[in-house]
Amino acid sequence: MVRPPLSQDERDRGELLGTLLRTARADRSMVEVAAAAGISVETLRKIERGRVPTPAFFTVAAIAGAVGLPLDELLARTTPVETGKLTA
């Protein structure tokens, strides 16, 4: 099975997700947050930089929990209001 390429909107949403998670991490180190989330620092780095625009749900949930960002807020801030536009 070949995965279809991501749209620009999907890539933009992944970058926004990474920015929101990085902002919520604040002054905590990547090592600290990755350990709390049970993921590798490299995985966290890739998600924060938008290099993994569609990370697994449980990975996002673990990071959000580690940084104290409610999933409903994260969803609201990354859901397109209309095609081609994301909330910020």
Buried (B, 14 or more C-beta within 10 A) or exposed (E): EEEEEEEEEEBBBBBBBBBBBBEBBEEEEBEBBBBBBEBEBEBBBBBBEBBBBBBEEEBBBBBBBBBEBEEEEBEEBBEEEEEEEBEE
